[in-house]
Amino acid sequence: MPLDWMISTRLSDVNRLLQHRYQGFMEMNNLQVLEDTHIMLEDGNPVFHDRGGLVESYMIKDTLYNIISVHDFPLVPGQHWSVLYPEYKEKLQRRIQRFYDKLAGSSSTLFIRWSASYEETFHLRAILSQLTLSEFRILVLNPVEGQYGITDAGWNLDRVCSLNVPPDMNALATWDELLAGMTISEG
């Protein structure tokens, strides 16, 4: 999906992106190279260079929506990051189209968000109601320092499950518990 493997610190920015139907998203004139780097991923898997080490990637920020591409622009000595922009933009457009195709063709969709406020989630729910006629649910996971285990945040919003979770988003035990019993089906 278009936002997989990206960083968005505020759901309000994602809401704005969805509301504007990705218009202007990751356009060259909105991009800024950040000082930090990360590792290159291809379909979620780390990319290794021929010497066996991990390929580093630039972190590129879309300043219009405040969303950061983390794994899409490899750091290649002597090559400007923008050389791969046309290929990236084409891949992003395919992902955006697939997102809309899945929304239109799925009987039920689950949206998962790490860290969001009640108000942001309320707004997301309204936006998604306009984007799809099929069923959808939103799972909001709010990290809480010192939290052990998973607890209900008690938001009482229709179509929304809001949970307080331990702060480590990479804790496999938390994800295993959250996703136990869920299945993915095509269509």
C-alpha positions in Angstrom: 0.0 0.0 0.0 1.2 3.6 -0.6 2.1 4.4 3.0 3.7 1.0 4.0 7.3 1.5 5.1 6.8 5.3 5.5 6.8 7.5 8.6 3.9 9.8 9.3 4.1 11.3 12.8 0.6 12.8 12.8 -2.6 11.1 11.6 -3.9 14.5 10.7 -1.3 14.6 7.9 -2.5 11.2 6.6 -6.1 12.4 6.8 -5.3 15.4 4.7 -3.5 13.2 2.2 -6.5 10.9 1.9 -8.9 13.8 1.7 -6.9 15.2 -1.2 -6.7 11.8 -2.8 -2.9 11.8 -2.8 -2.8 15.0 -5.0 0.8 16.4 -5.0 2.1 13.5 -2.8 5.8 12.9 -3.2 6.1 15.4 -6.1 9.7 16.4 -6.7 9.2 20.1 -5.7 7.8 19.0 -2.3 10.8 16.7 -1.4 13.5 17.3 1.1 16.5 15.0 1.9 16.9 14.5 5.6 20.2 14.0 7.3 19.3 10.6 8.7 19.6 7.4 6.6 18.1 4.0 7.0 18.3 0.7 5.3 17.0 0.0 1.8 14.0 -2.4 1.6 12.4 -4.0 -1.4 9.0 -5.4 -0.7 9.8 -5.3 3.0 13.0 -7.2 2.7 16.5 -5.7 3.4 18.6 -5.2 0.3 22.3 -6.2 0.5 25.1 -4.9 -1.8 27.5 -7.3 -3.5 30.0 -7.0 -0.6 27.4 -8.5 1.8 26.4 -5.4 3.8 23.1 -3.7 4.0 22.4 -1.0 1.4 21.7 2.3 3.1 18.8 4.6 2.0 18.1 8.3 2.1 15.2 9.5 4.1 13.1 11.7 1.9 10.4 13.9 3.4 7.3 15.1 1.5 7.0 18.6 3.0 3.4 19.0 1.8 2.1 16.1 3.9 5.0 15.6 6.3 5.4 12.0 5.4 8.9 10.4 5.1 9.9 7.8 2.6 12.4 5.7 4.5 13.5 2.8 2.3 13.0 3.8 -1.3 16.1 5.8 -2.3 19.4 3.9 -2.0 22.5 5.7 -1.1 24.7 5.2 -4.1 28.2 6.8 -4.0 28.5 9.4 -6.8 24.9 9.3 -7.7 22.2 11.9 -6.7 19.2 10.4 -4.9 16.8 11.9 -7.5 18.2 9.7 -10.3 15.8 7.0 -9.1 12.9 9.3 -8.6 11.0 8.5 -11.9 11.1 4.8 -11.0 10.0 5.5 -7.5 7.1 7.7 -8.5 5.9 5.1 -11.0 5.9 2.5 -8.2 4.1 4.8 -5.9 1.4 5.5 -8.4 0.9 1.8 -8.8 0.6 1.4 -5.0 -1.9 4.3 -4.8 -4.0 2.7 -7.6 -3.9 -0.7 -5.9 -5.1 1.0 -2.7 -8.1 2.4 -4.4 -8.7 -0.9 -6.3 -8.6 -2.8 -3.0 -11.0 -0.3 -1.3 -13.4 -0.7 -4.2 -13.1 -4.5 -4.4 -12.9 -5.6 -0.8 -15.9 -6.5 1.3 -14.0 -5.5 4.4 -10.8 -3.5 5.1 -8.7 -3.1 8.3 -6.7 0.1 8.7 -4.0 0.0 11.4 -2.5 3.2 12.8 0.3 3.5 15.4 -0.4 6.5 17.5 -3.4 8.7 17.0 -5.7 11.0 18.9 -9.4 10.5 19.3 -10.1 13.6 17.1 -7.8 12.5 14.4 -9.3 9.0 14.3 -12.8 10.4 14.3 -11.8 12.4 11.2 -10.2 9.4 9.6 -13.4 7.4 10.0 -15.4 10.2 8.3 -12.9 10.3 5.4 -12.9 6.5 4.9 -16.7 6.5 4.9 -16.5 8.8 1.9 -13.8 6.6 0.2 -15.5 3.3 0.4 -19.0 1.8 0.6 -17.8 -1.5 2.0 -17.1 -2.4 5.6 -14.0 -1.1 7.3 -12.5 -1.1 10.7 -9.7 1.1 12.2 -7.3 -0.3 14.8 -5.5 2.4 16.7 -2.5 1.4 18.7 -1.3 4.1 21.1 2.0 3.5 22.8 2.1 4.1 26.5 5.4 4.3 28.4 5.5 1.7 31.1 2.6 -0.2 29.6 2.7 -4.0 29.8 0.2 -5.9 27.8 -2.6 -4.5 25.8 -5.6 -2.6 27.2 -8.7 -1.0 25.7 -8.4 2.8 25.5 -12.2 3.1 25.8 -12.9 5.5 22.9 -16.3 3.9 22.1 -16.2 4.9 18.4 -18.1 2.9 15.9 -15.8 0.9 13.6 -12.8 1.8 15.8 -10.8 -0.3 18.2 -8.4 1.8 20.2 -5.8 0.1 22.3 -3.0 1.1 24.7 0.1 -0.9 23.9 3.7 -1.1 25.1 5.8 1.5 23.4 8.1 -0.7 21.3 6.4 -1.0 17.8 8.9 -3.7 16.9 7.8 -6.1 19.8 6.7 -9.2 18.0 4.8 -10.5 21.0 2.5 -7.5 20.9 1.8 -7.9 17.2 1.3 -11.7 17.6 -1.3 -11.0 20.3 -3.0 -8.2 18.3 -3.2 -10.1 15.1 -4.0 -13.6 16.5 -7.0 -15.1 14.7 -7.0 -12.5 11.9 -6.8 -13.7 8.3 -6.2 -11.9 5.0 -8.4 -12.8 2.1 -8.5 -11.5 -1.5 -11.6 -9.8 -2.6 
